[in-house]
Amino acid sequence: MIETIDGKAERRLVMDLKVEEQRTAPRVCVQFPAMVSGSAQPEGTGTVLDLSRGGCRLESPLLMLPGLSLELRIAIPGLEWALMIDGADVQWANEDTAGLAFVRIRETERQRLSDVMTTWLARKSEDGGEEQVELVPFEFQGLEAVLSKDPELAISKGLVWFAQDRAEFRFHGGSLLGRAFPTCTPEFAAALGELVKAGGDTEADFSLALLQNYLGSTSTDGVLKEIVSRFPHDDRKMSEVRSSINSTGVVSVSGEFGLAEAWRAKKESLTRWLTDERQVVTAFAEQHIAELDRMVATERRRVEAERELRERTRNEDESGHDHGYRAKPF
């Protein structure tokens, strides 16, 4: 007779196999600072001591219990921004140290981790030992405060990050610059405008990606006008410019006609573009003002139709109308 394994024992067996797999996987001895967060405790700091493609050993004062899932941001030498691990399950814990298995990691981050392991394993082989390094991540070095004082430096660094990974820029470099410049200051907008004026496609695309931090704000209008002036026939860029203009950002839209009113306000602010000396900019503004007029009218008709339908339904309910329902005969 084959002995069955209950659910708890089965889960333990799977966990033991994962731990054993981690132990046999290539790993390097490191000292990488990390930000740690999870559902059971607030965000805190830690240090990654051993790192492999499948997990790590983490030292942290935070409460770490087997079965807990953590999120990690690991600062690694040679990476412009922290390595993101969306899900790291605690396999074992001993006082302030725990073994973690990486169970959720985006493909782009998995590739970055693989590149890191390849580099550090090669370095370990060349040195004949395990090299330990310490690096305080740029997040902890106050880089945001430094960049906030120098828009040109911030844009220069951001452009490098954007060129390295456009798909993830918004979540890494773009997010960092958004924290350094929580609002698009006149100085920051002017520096972006000069970048677009002197640059090409990459600079314009970088600026459009960065402006996602300021949706709904008219402070970016100068940058958007430069993009329109430089790339009036680029349909993708023009579509992104229109989306940026139309967005209400984080401003709440209230009332039945709230969205229509928000678009009407957008149209009013866009009239300032009509004084621009560049004909291509004024032509774009005229065209988009007409489009906003149509959007406002369509939205108002939609709201009025829904209001009329609700009113008709309410009246029918009050009059006892059965809305066409007939009970089926037995």
Contacts in CASP RR format, 6 or more apart in sequence:
PFRMAT RR
TARGET T0000
AUTHOR 0000-0000-0000
METHOD contacts of the structure
MODEL  1
MIETIDGKAERRLVMDLKVEEQRTAPRVCVQFPAMVSGSAQPEGTGTVLD
LSRGGCRLESPLLMLPGLSLELRIAIPGLEWALMIDGADVQWANEDTAGL
AFVRIRETERQRLSDVMTTWLARKSEDGGEEQVELVPFEFQGLEAVLSKD
PELAISKGLVWFAQDRAEFRFHGGSLLGRAFPTCTPEFAAALGELVKAGG
DTEADFSLALLQNYLGSTSTDGVLKEIVSRFPHDDRKMSEVRSSINSTGV
VSVSGEFGLAEAWRAKKESLTRWLTDERQVVTAFAEQHIAELDRMVATER
RRVEAERELRERTRNEDESGHDHGYRAKPF
5 13 0 8 1.000
15 66 0 8 1.000
15 91 0 8 1.000
18 91 0 8 1.000
18 101 0 8 1.000
19 91 0 8 1.000
19 92 0 8 1.000
19 99 0 8 1.000
19 101 0 8 1.000
21 54 0 8 1.000
22 52 0 8 1.000
22 54 0 8 1.000
22 55 0 8 1.000
22 91 0 8 1.000
22 99 0 8 1.000
22 101 0 8 1.000
25 52 0 8 1.000
25 53 0 8 1.000
25 54 0 8 1.000
26 52 0 8 1.000
26 53 0 8 1.000
26 117 0 8 1.000
26 121 0 8 1.000
27 50 0 8 1.000
27 51 0 8 1.000
27 52 0 8 1.000
28 50 0 8 1.000
28 51 0 8 1.000
28 52 0 8 1.000
28 117 0 8 1.000
28 120 0 8 1.000
28 121 0 8 1.000
28 124 0 8 1.000
28 130 0 8 1.000
29 49 0 8 1.000
29 50 0 8 1.000
29 130 0 8 1.000
29 131 0 8 1.000
29 132 0 8 1.000
30 48 0 8 1.000
30 49 0 8 1.000
30 50 0 8 1.000
30 51 0 8 1.000
30 120 0 8 1.000
30 132 0 8 1.000
30 133 0 8 1.000
31 47 0 8 1.000
31 48 0 8 1.000
31 49 0 8 1.000
31 132 0 8 1.000
31 133 0 8 1.000
31 134 0 8 1.000
32 47 0 8 1.000
32 48 0 8 1.000
32 51 0 8 1.000
32 74 0 8 1.000
32 75 0 8 1.000
32 76 0 8 1.000
32 133 0 8 1.000
32 135 0 8 1.000
33 45 0 8 1.000
33 46 0 8 1.000
33 47 0 8 1.000
33 48 0 8 1.000
33 74 0 8 1.000
33 75 0 8 1.000
33 134 0 8 1.000
33 135 0 8 1.000
33 136 0 8 1.000
33 137 0 8 1.000
33 140 0 8 1.000
34 45 0 8 1.000
34 46 0 8 1.000
34 47 0 8 1.000
34 48 0 8 1.000
34 58 0 8 1.000
34 60 0 8 1.000
34 72 0 8 1.000
34 73 0 8 1.000
34 74 0 8 1.000
34 75 0 8 1.000
34 82 0 8 1.000
35 43 0 8 1.000
35 44 0 8 1.000
35 45 0 8 1.000
35 46 0 8 1.000
35 72 0 8 1.000
35 73 0 8 1.000
35 82 0 8 1.000
35 137 0 8 1.000
35 139 0 8 1.000
36 43 0 8 1.000
36 44 0 8 1.000
36 45 0 8 1.000
36 46 0 8 1.000
36 58 0 8 1.000
36 60 0 8 1.000
36 62 0 8 1.000
36 70 0 8 1.000
36 71 0 8 1.000
36 72 0 8 1.000
37 43 0 8 1.000
37 44 0 8 1.000
37 70 0 8 1.000
37 71 0 8 1.000
38 68 0 8 1.000
38 69 0 8 1.000
38 70 0 8 1.000
38 71 0 8 1.000
39 68 0 8 1.000
39 69 0 8 1.000
40 63 0 8 1.000
40 65 0 8 1.000
40 68 0 8 1.000
41 62 0 8 1.000
41 63 0 8 1.000
44 60 0 8 1.000
44 62 0 8 1.000
45 60 0 8 1.000
46 58 0 8 1.000
46 59 0 8 1.000
46 60 0 8 1.000
46 61 0 8 1.000
46 62 0 8 1.000
47 58 0 8 1.000
47 59 0 8 1.000
47 60 0 8 1.000
48 56 0 8 1.000
48 57 0 8 1.000
48 58 0 8 1.000
48 59 0 8 1.000
48 72 0 8 1.000
48 74 0 8 1.000
49 56 0 8 1.000
49 57 0 8 1.000
49 58 0 8 1.000
49 59 0 8 1.000
49 97 0 8 1.000
50 56 0 8 1.000
50 57 0 8 1.000
51 74 0 8 1.000
51 116 0 8 1.000
51 117 0 8 1.000
51 120 0 8 1.000
52 117 0 8 1.000
53 102 0 8 1.000
53 113 0 8 1.000
53 114 0 8 1.000
53 117 0 8 1.000
54 101 0 8 1.000
54 102 0 8 1.000
55 88 0 8 1.000
55 99 0 8 1.000
55 100 0 8 1.000
55 101 0 8 1.000
55 102 0 8 1.000
56 72 0 8 1.000
56 74 0 8 1.000
56 88 0 8 1.000
56 99 0 8 1.000
56 100 0 8 1.000
56 102 0 8 1.000
57 97 0 8 1.000
57 98 0 8 1.000
57 99 0 8 1.000
57 100 0 8 1.000
58 64 0 8 1.000
58 70 0 8 1.000
58 72 0 8 1.000
58 88 0 8 1.000
58 97 0 8 1.000
58 98 0 8 1.000
58 99 0 8 1.000
58 100 0 8 1.000
59 96 0 8 1.000
59 97 0 8 1.000
60 96 0 8 1.000
60 98 0 8 1.000
61 96 0 8 1.000
64 70 0 8 1.000
64 90 0 8 1.000
64 93 0 8 1.000
64 98 0 8 1.000
65 90 0 8 1.000
65 93 0 8 1.000
66 90 0 8 1.000
66 91 0 8 1.000
66 92 0 8 1.000
66 93 0 8 1.000
67 89 0 8 1.000
67 90 0 8 1.000
67 91 0 8 1.000
68 89 0 8 1.000
68 90 0 8 1.000
69 87 0 8 1.000
69 88 0 8 1.000
69 89 0 8 1.000
69 90 0 8 1.000
69 103 0 8 1.000
70 85 0 8 1.000
70 87 0 8 1.000
70 88 0 8 1.000
70 89 0 8 1.000
70 90 0 8 1.000
70 100 0 8 1.000
71 84 0 8 1.000
71 85 0 8 1.000
71 86 0 8 1.000
71 87 0 8 1.000
71 88 0 8 1.000
72 83 0 8 1.000
72 84 0 8 1.000
72 85 0 8 1.000
72 87 0 8 1.000
72 88 0 8 1.000
72 100 0 8 1.000
73 82 0 8 1.000
73 83 0 8 1.000
73 84 0 8 1.000
73 85 0 8 1.000
73 137 0 8 1.000
73 139 0 8 1.000
74 82 0 8 1.000
74 83 0 8 1.000
74 85 0 8 1.000
75 82 0 8 1.000
75 83 0 8 1.000
75 135 0 8 1.000
75 136 0 8 1.000
75 137 0 8 1.000
75 138 0 8 1.000
75 139 0 8 1.000
75 140 0 8 1.000
76 82 0 8 1.000
76 83 0 8 1.000
76 116 0 8 1.000
76 135 0 8 1.000
77 133 0 8 1.000
77 135 0 8 1.000
79 112 0 8 1.000
79 116 0 8 1.000
80 138 0 8 1.000
80 157 0 8 1.000
80 160 0 8 1.000
80 161 0 8 1.000
80 164 0 8 1.000
80 172 0 8 1.000
80 173 0 8 1.000
81 138 0 8 1.000
81 161 0 8 1.000
81 172 0 8 1.000
81 173 0 8 1.000
81 176 0 8 1.000
82 137 0 8 1.000
82 139 0 8 1.000
82 172 0 8 1.000
83 109 0 8 1.000
83 112 0 8 1.000
83 113 0 8 1.000
83 116 0 8 1.000
84 105 0 8 1.000
84 106 0 8 1.000
84 109 0 8 1.000
84 171 0 8 1.000
84 172 0 8 1.000
85 102 0 8 1.000
85 104 0 8 1.000
85 105 0 8 1.000
85 109 0 8 1.000
86 104 0 8 1.000
86 105 0 8 1.000
86 106 0 8 1.000
86 109 0 8 1.000
87 102 0 8 1.000
87 103 0 8 1.000
87 104 0 8 1.000
87 105 0 8 1.000
88 100 0 8 1.000
88 101 0 8 1.000
88 102 0 8 1.000
88 103 0 8 1.000
89 100 0 8 1.000
89 101 0 8 1.000
89 103 0 8 1.000
90 98 0 8 1.000
90 99 0 8 1.000
90 100 0 8 1.000
91 98 0 8 1.000
91 99 0 8 1.000
91 100 0 8 1.000
91 101 0 8 1.000
92 98 0 8 1.000
92 99 0 8 1.000
93 99 0 8 1.000
102 113 0 8 1.000
105 113 0 8 1.000
106 168 0 8 1.000
108 165 0 8 1.000
108 167 0 8 1.000
108 168 0 8 1.000
120 131 0 8 1.000
123 131 0 8 1.000
124 130 0 8 1.000
124 131 0 8 1.000
138 176 0 8 1.000
139 176 0 8 1.000
143 176 0 8 1.000
143 180 0 8 1.000
144 176 0 8 1.000
144 179 0 8 1.000
144 180 0 8 1.000
145 180 0 8 1.000
146 153 0 8 1.000
147 153 0 8 1.000
147 154 0 8 1.000
147 157 0 8 1.000
147 176 0 8 1.000
147 177 0 8 1.000
147 180 0 8 1.000
147 181 0 8 1.000
148 154 0 8 1.000
148 180 0 8 1.000
148 181 0 8 1.000
151 181 0 8 1.000
151 185 0 8 1.000
151 187 0 8 1.000
151 188 0 8 1.000
151 190 0 8 1.000
151 191 0 8 1.000
152 191 0 8 1.000
154 177 0 8 1.000
154 180 0 8 1.000
154 181 0 8 1.000
154 188 0 8 1.000
155 188 0 8 1.000
155 191 0 8 1.000
155 192 0 8 1.000
155 195 0 8 1.000
158 169 0 8 1.000
158 173 0 8 1.000
158 174 0 8 1.000
158 177 0 8 1.000
158 206 0 8 1.000
158 210 0 8 1.000
159 195 0 8 1.000
159 202 0 8 1.000
159 203 0 8 1.000
159 206 0 8 1.000
161 169 0 8 1.000
161 172 0 8 1.000
161 173 0 8 1.000
161 174 0 8 1.000
162 169 0 8 1.000
162 173 0 8 1.000
162 174 0 8 1.000
162 202 0 8 1.000
162 205 0 8 1.000
162 206 0 8 1.000
162 209 0 8 1.000
163 202 0 8 1.000
163 206 0 8 1.000
165 172 0 8 1.000
166 205 0 8 1.000
166 209 0 8 1.000
169 206 0 8 1.000
169 209 0 8 1.000
170 209 0 8 1.000
170 212 0 8 1.000
174 209 0 8 1.000
174 210 0 8 1.000
174 213 0 8 1.000
177 210 0 8 1.000
177 213 0 8 1.000
178 210 0 8 1.000
178 213 0 8 1.000
181 188 0 8 1.000
181 213 0 8 1.000
183 214 0 8 1.000
183 217 0 8 1.000
183 219 0 8 1.000
184 211 0 8 1.000
184 213 0 8 1.000
184 214 0 8 1.000
184 217 0 8 1.000
184 219 0 8 1.000
184 220 0 8 1.000
185 219 0 8 1.000
186 219 0 8 1.000
189 219 0 8 1.000
189 220 0 8 1.000
189 222 0 8 1.000
189 223 0 8 1.000
192 207 0 8 1.000
192 210 0 8 1.000
192 211 0 8 1.000
192 223 0 8 1.000
193 207 0 8 1.000
193 222 0 8 1.000
193 223 0 8 1.000
193 226 0 8 1.000
195 203 0 8 1.000
195 206 0 8 1.000
195 207 0 8 1.000
196 203 0 8 1.000
196 204 0 8 1.000
196 207 0 8 1.000
196 223 0 8 1.000
196 226 0 8 1.000
196 227 0 8 1.000
196 230 0 8 1.000
197 226 0 8 1.000
197 230 0 8 1.000
200 230 0 8 1.000
201 231 0 8 1.000
204 227 0 8 1.000
204 230 0 8 1.000
204 231 0 8 1.000
204 237 0 8 1.000
205 237 0 8 1.000
207 223 0 8 1.000
207 227 0 8 1.000
208 227 0 8 1.000
208 237 0 8 1.000
208 240 0 8 1.000
208 241 0 8 1.000
208 244 0 8 1.000
211 220 0 8 1.000
211 223 0 8 1.000
211 224 0 8 1.000
211 244 0 8 1.000
212 244 0 8 1.000
214 220 0 8 1.000
215 244 0 8 1.000
215 247 0 8 1.000
215 248 0 8 1.000
215 249 0 8 1.000
215 250 0 8 1.000
216 244 0 8 1.000
216 247 0 8 1.000
216 248 0 8 1.000
216 249 0 8 1.000
216 250 0 8 1.000
216 251 0 8 1.000
217 249 0 8 1.000
218 269 0 8 1.000
220 244 0 8 1.000
221 269 0 8 1.000
221 272 0 8 1.000
221 273 0 8 1.000
224 241 0 8 1.000
224 244 0 8 1.000
224 245 0 8 1.000
225 273 0 8 1.000
225 276 0 8 1.000
225 278 0 8 1.000
225 281 0 8 1.000
227 237 0 8 1.000
227 241 0 8 1.000
228 238 0 8 1.000
228 241 0 8 1.000
228 280 0 8 1.000
228 281 0 8 1.000
228 284 0 8 1.000
229 278 0 8 1.000
229 280 0 8 1.000
229 281 0 8 1.000
231 237 0 8 1.000
231 238 0 8 1.000
232 238 0 8 1.000
232 280 0 8 1.000
232 283 0 8 1.000
232 284 0 8 1.000
238 284 0 8 1.000
241 284 0 8 1.000
242 288 0 8 1.000
242 291 0 8 1.000
245 266 0 8 1.000
245 270 0 8 1.000
245 288 0 8 1.000
246 263 0 8 1.000
246 266 0 8 1.000
246 292 0 8 1.000
246 295 0 8 1.000
248 259 0 8 1.000
248 262 0 8 1.000
251 262 0 8 1.000
253 259 0 8 1.000
253 261 0 8 1.000
253 262 0 8 1.000
256 303 0 8 1.000
256 307 0 8 1.000
257 299 0 8 1.000
257 300 0 8 1.000
257 303 0 8 1.000
259 299 0 8 1.000
260 296 0 8 1.000
260 299 0 8 1.000
260 300 0 8 1.000
260 303 0 8 1.000
263 292 0 8 1.000
263 295 0 8 1.000
263 296 0 8 1.000
263 299 0 8 1.000
264 292 0 8 1.000
264 296 0 8 1.000
266 292 0 8 1.000
267 289 0 8 1.000
267 292 0 8 1.000
267 293 0 8 1.000
267 296 0 8 1.000
270 285 0 8 1.000
270 288 0 8 1.000
270 289 0 8 1.000
270 292 0 8 1.000
271 285 0 8 1.000
271 289 0 8 1.000
273 281 0 8 1.000
273 282 0 8 1.000
273 284 0 8 1.000
273 285 0 8 1.000
274 282 0 8 1.000
274 285 0 8 1.000
274 286 0 8 1.000
275 282 0 8 1.000
276 282 0 8 1.000
276 285 0 8 1.000
316 323 0 8 1.000
END
